[in-house]
């Protein structure tokens, strides 16, 4: 099946948006969060949102920084596998709650936030919130326009 994006990518049409997204990422990256944790969070949000472009990109990115097949293959089932640290579990749960906000009275319950706060300091938590928010924006861009995996804008 040959697919084509509906329109040129929004960041190609509005280069300032790309600069803003890159600036968000670079700023949040300064919080010293483990790179593997971030890739897992990006991958998990992308799986939930059905963003093939980001799922492909962050799976490959995780492999490049030494992530194992076991963890990549089971990240969608992280609760039921022994492969993730408590800190990674807290970050993945925060990711899932921030990604699935619709129709919930309390999208990010205190229980979820407090568990993340046990593992990450305030600066790192802020960075996680920025990173999770940013991947959700990328997912929404790509899914909305049906961006094709491997096709550059």
Backbone as ProteinMPNN parsed JSONL, in Angstrom:
{"seq_chain_A": "XXXXXXXXXXXXXXXXXXXXXXXXXXXXXXXXXXXXXXXXXXXXXXXXXXXXXXXXXXXXXXXXXXXXXXXXXXXXXXXXXXXXXXXXXXXXXXXXXXXXXXXXXXXXXXXXXXXXXXXXXXXXXXXXXXXXXXXXXXXXXXXXXXXXXXXXX", "coords_chain_A": {"N_chain_A": [[0.835, -1.172, 0.0], [0.706, 2.099, -0.939], [1.081, 5.048, 0.643], [0.323, 8.473, 1.16], [1.072, 11.573, 2.629], [-1.453, 13.815, 3.8], [-1.115, 16.589, 3.618], [1.674, 18.83, 3.202], [4.075, 18.614, 5.809], [3.186, 20.29, 8.847], [5.344, 21.579, 10.22], [7.058, 22.09, 8.178], [5.689, 23.884, 6.681], [5.393, 25.918, 8.518], [8.152, 26.927, 9.645], [8.899, 28.135, 12.036], [7.494, 26.807, 13.973], [8.798, 24.356, 14.085], [11.257, 25.238, 15.089], [10.413, 26.115, 17.607], [9.509, 23.709, 18.737], [11.901, 22.234, 18.758], [13.35, 23.847, 20.492], [11.881, 23.539, 22.852], [12.388, 20.819, 23.349], [15.214, 20.818, 23.617], [15.571, 22.477, 25.839], [14.215, 21.048, 27.858], [15.793, 18.791, 27.83], [17.991, 19.508, 29.259], [17.605, 18.83, 31.879], [18.711, 16.538, 32.835], [17.581, 13.918, 32.625], [17.362, 10.358, 32.339], [18.291, 9.138, 29.182], [17.268, 6.768, 28.078], [14.907, 6.438, 29.525], [13.427, 8.62, 28.611], [13.176, 7.963, 25.855], [11.656, 5.62, 26.06], [9.302, 6.672, 27.167], [8.524, 8.401, 25.085], [8.12, 6.516, 23.073], [6.038, 4.988, 24.213], [3.882, 6.857, 24.448], [3.54, 7.377, 21.754], [2.751, 4.884, 20.804], [0.242, 4.647, 22.077], [-1.119, 6.772, 20.879], [-1.12, 5.971, 18.263], [0.831, 6.753, 16.446], [2.699, 6.098, 13.894], [5.041, 7.118, 12.767], [6.471, 8.331, 14.911], [6.599, 6.161, 16.697], [8.193, 4.402, 15.251], [10.525, 5.992, 14.968], [11.321, 6.487, 17.669], [11.591, 3.944, 18.695], [13.765, 3.04, 17.171], [15.613, 4.989, 17.942], [15.895, 4.401, 20.641], [17.111, 1.888, 20.475], [19.581, 2.651, 19.398], [20.8, 3.869, 21.556], [21.312, 1.791, 23.174], [19.147, 0.351, 24.19], [17.318, -2.599, 25.087], [15.96, -5.38, 23.216], [14.045, -6.868, 24.608], [12.891, -4.997, 26.41], [11.953, -3.051, 24.646], [10.114, -4.531, 23.148], [8.231, -5.066, 25.061], [7.289, -2.718, 26.164], [4.695, -1.703, 25.932], [3.367, -3.301, 27.658], [4.355, -2.782, 30.173], [3.637, -2.848, 32.885], [3.332, -5.518, 33.484], [5.714, -6.843, 33.21], [9.077, -7.718, 34.181], [11.105, -5.967, 33.496], [11.569, -3.233, 33.879], [12.662, -0.37, 35.73], [11.682, 1.02, 38.94], [11.576, 3.807, 38.744], [11.392, 4.167, 35.949], [8.915, 2.935, 35.542], [7.26, 4.711, 36.927], [7.587, 6.996, 35.33], [6.566, 6.025, 32.891], [3.917, 5.51, 33.633], [3.05, 8.111, 34.249], [3.316, 9.169, 31.694], [1.333, 7.7, 30.295], [-1.002, 8.593, 31.605], [-0.908, 11.367, 31.086], [-1.163, 11.292, 28.349], [-3.596, 10.109, 27.866], [-5.832, 11.921, 28.561], [-8.46, 12.712, 28.111], [-11.895, 12.791, 29.026], [-11.702, 12.179, 31.768], [-12.137, 12.731, 35.195], [-10.03, 13.33, 36.861], [-7.307, 13.548, 35.381], [-4.513, 13.164, 35.838], [-3.891, 11.622, 38.483], [-3.169, 12.224, 42.007], [-1.799, 10.037, 43.123], [-0.36, 8.997, 40.942], [1.232, 11.205, 40.238], [2.619, 11.632, 42.656], [4.102, 9.278, 42.865], [5.83, 9.557, 40.675], [7.166, 11.813, 41.577], [8.607, 10.747, 43.661], [10.775, 9.659, 42.425], [11.926, 11.503, 40.742], [13.365, 14.762, 40.688], [12.126, 18.166, 41.099], [12.846, 19.714, 38.832], [13.424, 17.693, 36.97], [10.896, 16.471, 36.864], [9.424, 18.562, 35.749], [10.682, 18.633, 33.274], [9.961, 16.094, 32.309], [7.184, 16.47, 32.033], [7.19, 18.443, 30.034], [8.489, 17.027, 27.936], [6.739, 14.821, 27.548], [4.435, 16.177, 26.835], [5.346, 17.382, 24.476], [5.882, 15.148, 22.78], [3.326, 14.254, 22.435], [2.265, 16.371, 20.971], [3.783, 16.123, 18.584], [2.864, 13.579, 17.821], [0.178, 14.16, 17.282], [0.393, 15.976, 15.15], [1.515, 14.236, 13.162], [-0.285, 12.022, 12.995], [-2.68, 13.301, 12.299], [-2.185, 14.383, 9.747], [-1.563, 12.153, 8.426], [1.14, 11.373, 8.157], [3.776, 9.69, 6.59], [5.75, 6.926, 7.518], [9.215, 7.241, 7.367], [9.129, 9.054, 5.284], [10.246, 12.183, 4.542], [9.567, 15.542, 5.373]], "CA_chain_A": [[0.0, 0.0, 0.0], [1.428, 3.356, -0.992], [0.358, 6.125, 1.296], [0.866, 9.807, 0.995], [0.557, 12.506, 3.624], [-2.548, 14.674, 3.321], [-0.521, 17.888, 3.297], [3.061, 18.962, 3.625], [4.109, 18.643, 7.269], [3.026, 21.642, 9.388], [6.606, 22.23, 10.561], [7.67, 22.547, 6.925], [4.925, 25.074, 6.298], [5.701, 26.927, 9.533], [9.44, 26.571, 10.242], [8.986, 28.65, 13.403], [6.966, 25.761, 14.845], [9.896, 23.411, 14.255], [12.218, 25.856, 16.006], [9.817, 26.102, 18.947], [9.515, 22.329, 19.226], [13.293, 21.898, 19.043], [13.729, 24.599, 21.676], [11.26, 22.846, 23.996], [13.129, 19.579, 23.567], [16.563, 21.129, 24.09], [15.462, 23.016, 27.188], [13.866, 19.944, 28.758], [16.911, 17.843, 27.851], [18.994, 19.98, 30.206], [17.233, 18.411, 33.237], [19.456, 15.333, 33.194], [16.765, 12.697, 32.701], [17.983, 9.281, 31.573], [17.874, 9.107, 27.775], [16.436, 5.586, 27.838], [13.582, 6.713, 30.083], [12.726, 9.512, 27.674], [12.817, 7.226, 24.639], [10.547, 4.728, 26.403], [8.099, 7.504, 27.3], [8.141, 8.833, 23.735], [7.601, 5.338, 22.386], [4.747, 4.592, 24.786], [2.868, 7.831, 24.033], [3.333, 7.192, 20.315], [1.945, 3.669, 20.66], [-1.127, 4.971, 22.495], [-1.707, 7.683, 19.898], [-1.1, 5.38, 16.93], [1.722, 7.519, 15.569], [3.694, 5.173, 13.347], [6.291, 7.843, 12.539], [7.191, 8.482, 16.182], [6.881, 4.831, 17.244], [9.343, 3.925, 14.486], [11.683, 6.823, 15.283], [11.782, 6.343, 19.045], [12.084, 2.568, 18.835], [15.12, 3.028, 16.605], [16.451, 5.839, 18.793], [16.181, 3.65, 21.863], [18.101, 0.862, 20.12], [20.875, 3.304, 19.195], [21.421, 4.203, 22.836], [21.549, 0.563, 23.913], [17.943, -0.279, 24.749], [17.227, -4.014, 24.738], [14.754, -5.838, 22.53], [13.061, -7.267, 25.623], [12.198, -3.819, 26.924], [11.213, -2.422, 23.549], [8.993, -5.393, 22.773], [7.232, -5.153, 26.127], [6.977, -1.42, 26.771], [3.236, -1.531, 26.005], [2.912, -4.133, 28.774], [5.364, -2.528, 31.195], [3.144, -3.212, 34.218], [3.332, -6.97, 33.643], [7.024, -7.41, 32.914], [10.063, -7.379, 35.216], [12.258, -5.346, 32.853], [11.641, -1.782, 34.057], [12.924, 0.099, 37.091], [10.56, 1.738, 39.543], [11.56, 5.157, 38.175], [10.844, 4.055, 34.584], [7.488, 2.634, 35.682], [6.606, 5.965, 37.308], [7.587, 7.855, 34.139], [5.641, 5.446, 31.912], [2.54, 5.728, 34.089], [2.779, 9.531, 34.027], [3.137, 9.31, 30.242], [0.018, 7.177, 29.914], [-2.053, 9.476, 32.12], [-0.874, 12.634, 30.344], [-1.554, 11.034, 26.965], [-5.021, 9.732, 27.869], [-6.468, 12.868, 29.464], [-9.862, 12.972, 27.792], [-13.0, 12.131, 29.723], [-11.36, 11.765, 33.125], [-12.284, 13.809, 36.17], [-8.696, 13.613, 37.392], [-6.449, 12.881, 34.394], [-3.243, 12.754, 36.438], [-4.182, 11.547, 39.922], [-2.067, 12.456, 42.943], [-1.064, 8.788, 43.265], [0.569, 8.915, 39.807], [2.182, 12.311, 40.376], [3.466, 11.41, 43.832], [5.064, 8.206, 42.56], [6.862, 10.159, 39.825], [7.94, 12.737, 42.416], [9.518, 9.936, 44.489], [11.933, 9.254, 41.62], [12.479, 12.614, 39.966], [13.27, 16.052, 41.367], [11.175, 19.089, 40.466], [13.339, 20.067, 37.486], [13.224, 16.514, 36.131], [9.445, 16.326, 36.65], [9.039, 19.59, 34.775], [11.187, 18.17, 31.977], [9.099, 14.991, 31.875], [5.918, 17.056, 31.569], [7.457, 19.09, 28.732], [8.789, 15.988, 26.94], [5.514, 14.06, 27.263], [3.562, 17.091, 26.084], [5.904, 17.574, 23.135], [5.677, 13.97, 21.928], [1.908, 14.237, 22.092], [2.082, 17.332, 19.866], [4.307, 15.478, 17.371], [1.925, 12.508, 17.451], [-1.027, 14.765, 16.71], [0.762, 16.442, 13.807], [1.737, 13.122, 12.235], [-1.498, 11.23, 12.803], [-3.687, 14.124, 11.612], [-1.903, 14.551, 8.309], [-1.185, 10.819, 7.936], [2.551, 11.378, 7.769], [4.244, 8.354, 6.269], [7.029, 6.538, 8.128], [10.346, 7.299, 6.452], [8.999, 10.158, 4.329], [10.62, 13.449, 5.163], [8.785, 16.687, 4.904]], "C_chain_A": [[0.887, 1.246, 0.0], [0.558, 4.441, -0.395], [1.071, 7.429, 1.06], [0.258, 10.693, 2.075], [-0.491, 13.407, 2.997], [-2.051, 16.044, 2.87], [0.956, 17.825, 3.627], [3.051, 19.1, 5.149], [3.987, 20.083, 7.783], [4.334, 22.339, 9.746], [7.391, 22.646, 9.323], [6.971, 23.818, 6.438], [5.233, 26.242, 7.234], [7.012, 26.561, 10.234], [9.62, 27.069, 11.681], [8.457, 27.62, 14.403], [8.052, 24.715, 15.101], [10.918, 23.973, 15.243], [11.694, 25.839, 17.44], [9.84, 24.701, 19.546], [10.942, 21.895, 19.587], [13.784, 22.613, 20.292], [13.142, 23.969, 22.935], [12.06, 21.605, 24.348], [14.504, 19.873, 24.172], [16.538, 21.65, 25.522], [15.174, 21.904, 28.183], [15.0, 18.939, 28.877], [17.977, 18.247, 28.861], [18.718, 19.519, 31.636], [17.891, 17.112, 33.667], [18.551, 14.136, 33.498], [17.469, 11.604, 31.916], [17.411, 9.204, 30.159], [16.969, 7.916, 27.483], [15.021, 5.798, 28.372], [12.787, 7.595, 29.131], [12.301, 8.782, 26.41], [11.648, 6.278, 24.901], [9.24, 5.504, 26.537], [7.604, 7.981, 25.939], [7.52, 7.672, 22.962], [6.215, 4.98, 22.906], [3.637, 5.56, 24.394], [2.533, 7.632, 22.552], [2.531, 5.932, 20.027], [0.484, 3.963, 20.982], [-1.828, 5.804, 21.435], [-1.732, 7.124, 18.48], [-0.247, 6.155, 15.95], [2.854, 6.616, 15.089], [5.046, 5.846, 13.146], [7.11, 7.91, 13.826], [7.492, 7.14, 16.83], [8.113, 4.25, 16.555], [10.613, 4.676, 14.912], [12.204, 6.561, 16.701], [12.178, 4.909, 19.386], [13.507, 2.459, 18.334], [16.084, 3.85, 17.458], [16.843, 5.13, 20.074], [17.226, 2.569, 21.599], [19.497, 1.479, 19.992], [21.567, 3.646, 20.507], [21.505, 2.989, 23.758], [20.335, -0.089, 24.556], [17.835, -1.712, 24.251], [15.925, -4.324, 24.004], [13.663, -6.205, 23.526], [12.228, -6.085, 26.083], [11.396, -3.123, 25.835], [9.97, -3.227, 23.174], [7.888, -5.387, 23.814], [6.842, -3.813, 26.731], [5.47, -1.173, 26.863], [2.639, -2.324, 27.162], [3.84, -3.964, 29.977], [4.915, -2.926, 32.599], [3.343, -4.701, 34.523], [4.663, -7.634, 33.336], [8.026, -6.965, 33.979], [11.208, -6.492, 34.715], [12.482, -3.862, 33.155], [11.877, -1.42, 35.514], [11.681, 0.799, 37.637], [10.451, 3.157, 38.979], [10.989, 5.137, 36.753], [9.348, 3.774, 34.621], [6.709, 3.909, 36.033], [6.511, 6.908, 36.107], [6.612, 7.342, 33.086], [4.184, 5.642, 32.342], [2.144, 7.196, 33.928], [2.518, 9.786, 32.542], [1.743, 8.855, 29.82], [-1.107, 8.097, 30.389], [-2.078, 10.811, 31.381], [-1.334, 12.461, 28.906], [-3.041, 10.726, 26.856], [-5.813, 10.636, 28.812], [-7.981, 13.004, 29.276], [-10.799, 12.165, 28.685], [-12.644, 11.583, 31.095], [-11.539, 12.958, 34.053], [-10.93, 14.266, 36.704], [-7.674, 12.916, 36.498], [-5.107, 12.403, 34.935], [-3.461, 12.746, 37.956], [-2.945, 11.779, 40.789], [-1.201, 11.211, 43.101], [0.006, 8.67, 42.178], [1.647, 9.988, 39.937], [3.153, 12.052, 41.521], [4.493, 10.308, 43.595], [6.18, 8.739, 41.659], [7.768, 11.074, 40.661], [8.875, 11.997, 43.376], [10.829, 9.644, 43.754], [12.631, 10.398, 40.892], [12.335, 13.911, 40.767], [12.361, 16.996, 40.568], [11.581, 19.465, 39.041], [13.135, 18.896, 36.519], [11.735, 16.265, 35.864], [8.947, 17.333, 35.625], [9.478, 19.173, 33.371], [10.355, 17.02, 31.436], [7.774, 15.521, 31.33], [6.099, 17.714, 30.209], [7.666, 18.031, 27.66], [7.537, 15.183, 26.561], [4.538, 14.92, 26.473], [4.042, 17.244, 24.647], [5.678, 16.349, 22.247], [4.211, 13.854, 21.543], [1.588, 15.236, 20.98], [2.574, 16.711, 18.56], [3.364, 14.374, 16.889], [0.704, 13.09, 16.757], [-0.757, 15.358, 15.327], [0.746, 15.264, 12.83], [0.482, 12.311, 11.963], [-2.526, 12.021, 12.001], [-3.449, 14.223, 10.111], [-1.555, 13.226, 7.628], [0.236, 10.795, 7.388], [3.031, 9.942, 7.619], [5.597, 8.106, 6.922], [8.116, 6.59, 7.046], [10.276, 8.419, 5.43], [9.309, 11.464, 5.049], [9.766, 14.574, 4.582], [9.697, 17.674, 4.277]], "O_chain_A": [[1.735, 1.399, 0.879], [-0.548, 4.713, -0.864], [2.272, 7.469, 0.795], [-0.925, 10.575, 2.396], [-0.425, 13.724, 1.809], [-2.513, 16.585, 1.866], [1.426, 16.878, 4.257], [2.105, 19.651, 5.712], [4.604, 20.993, 7.229], [4.441, 23.556, 9.598], [8.299, 23.472, 9.418], [7.597, 24.704, 5.858], [5.322, 27.394, 6.809], [6.989, 25.951, 11.303], [10.395, 26.5, 12.449], [8.915, 27.565, 15.544], [8.201, 24.244, 16.228], [11.386, 23.26, 16.131], [12.448, 25.578, 18.377], [10.154, 24.529, 20.723], [11.152, 21.256, 20.618], [14.552, 22.047, 21.069], [13.816, 23.872, 23.961], [12.373, 21.37, 25.515], [14.902, 19.23, 25.144], [17.399, 21.294, 26.326], [15.814, 21.824, 29.232], [15.152, 18.3, 29.918], [18.783, 17.414, 29.275], [19.523, 19.791, 32.526], [17.639, 16.637, 34.775], [18.734, 13.439, 34.496], [18.117, 11.898, 30.911], [16.195, 9.205, 29.971], [16.008, 8.04, 26.724], [14.049, 5.383, 27.741], [11.609, 7.342, 28.877], [11.178, 8.965, 25.941], [10.754, 6.145, 24.065], [8.193, 5.049, 26.076], [6.403, 7.965, 25.671], [6.51, 7.842, 22.279], [5.312, 4.698, 22.118], [2.545, 5.117, 24.037], [1.37, 7.713, 22.157], [1.716, 5.913, 19.104], [-0.41, 3.567, 20.234], [-2.997, 5.571, 21.128], [-2.307, 7.744, 17.585], [-0.556, 6.213, 14.76], [3.84, 6.404, 15.796], [6.086, 5.215, 13.334], [8.297, 7.585, 13.832], [8.541, 6.988, 17.456], [8.978, 3.67, 17.212], [11.644, 4.061, 15.182], [13.412, 6.429, 16.899], [13.007, 4.686, 20.268], [14.36, 1.86, 18.989], [17.231, 3.454, 17.669], [17.978, 5.241, 20.538], [18.126, 2.362, 22.413], [20.481, 0.886, 20.433], [22.796, 3.707, 20.561], [21.736, 3.123, 24.959], [20.482, -0.989, 25.383], [18.219, -2.008, 23.12], [14.925, -3.621, 24.153], [12.491, -5.89, 23.315], [11.0, -6.164, 26.139], [10.283, -2.659, 26.08], [8.907, -2.663, 22.915], [6.733, -5.671, 23.495], [6.121, -3.783, 27.729], [5.016, -0.498, 27.786], [1.522, -2.043, 27.595], [4.077, -4.921, 30.716], [5.748, -3.305, 33.422], [3.501, -5.09, 35.68], [4.733, -8.857, 33.214], [7.828, -5.928, 34.612], [12.183, -6.287, 35.438], [13.487, -3.294, 32.728], [11.362, -2.074, 36.42], [10.755, 1.125, 36.895], [9.344, 3.651, 38.762], [10.187, 6.0, 36.397], [8.594, 4.319, 33.814], [5.628, 4.15, 35.496], [5.479, 7.543, 35.892], [5.909, 8.131, 32.456], [3.32, 5.91, 31.507], [1.023, 7.491, 33.516], [1.606, 10.53, 32.183], [1.058, 9.551, 29.071], [-2.058, 8.349, 29.649], [-3.152, 11.332, 31.082], [-1.849, 13.405, 28.307], [-3.671, 11.055, 25.851], [-6.408, 10.146, 29.772], [-8.69, 13.379, 30.21], [-10.523, 11.02, 29.043], [-13.243, 10.601, 31.534], [-11.132, 14.072, 33.723], [-10.722, 15.451, 36.964], [-7.222, 11.816, 36.817], [-4.618, 11.348, 34.532], [-3.238, 13.754, 38.626], [-1.816, 11.555, 40.351], [0.021, 11.326, 43.203], [1.143, 8.29, 42.459], [2.834, 9.708, 39.766], [4.362, 12.233, 41.374], [5.626, 10.397, 44.07], [7.349, 8.407, 41.86], [8.984, 11.1, 40.47], [9.847, 12.583, 43.854], [11.863, 9.412, 44.381], [13.784, 10.274, 40.478], [11.325, 14.134, 41.434], [11.889, 16.644, 39.487], [10.735, 19.523, 38.149], [12.719, 19.097, 35.378], [11.361, 15.889, 34.753], [8.152, 17.002, 34.747], [8.736, 19.34, 32.403], [10.072, 16.967, 30.239], [7.301, 15.069, 30.288], [5.254, 17.561, 29.327], [7.081, 18.124, 26.581], [7.311, 14.902, 25.384], [3.888, 14.436, 25.546], [3.241, 17.235, 23.713], [5.319, 16.497, 21.079], [3.89, 13.403, 20.444], [0.729, 14.971, 20.139], [1.877, 16.759, 17.547], [3.101, 14.252, 15.693], [0.252, 12.555, 15.744], [-1.596, 15.249, 14.432], [0.056, 15.293, 11.811], [0.214, 11.951, 10.817], [-3.176, 11.466, 11.114], [-4.383, 14.156, 9.312], [-1.29, 13.177, 6.426], [0.496, 10.27, 6.306], [2.714, 9.085, 8.443], [6.481, 8.962, 6.888], [7.947, 6.049, 5.953], [11.275, 8.707, 4.77], [8.683, 11.791, 6.058], [9.321, 14.522, 3.435], [9.248, 18.72, 3.81]]}, "name": "protein", "num_of_chains": 1, "seq": "XXXXXXXXXXXXXXXXXXXXXXXXXXXXXXXXXXXXXXXXXXXXXXXXXXXXXXXXXXXXXXXXXXXXXXXXXXXXXXXXXXXXXXXXXXXXXXXXXXXXXXXXXXXXXXXXXXXXXXXXXXXXXXXXXXXXXXXXXXXXXXXXXXXXXXXXX"}
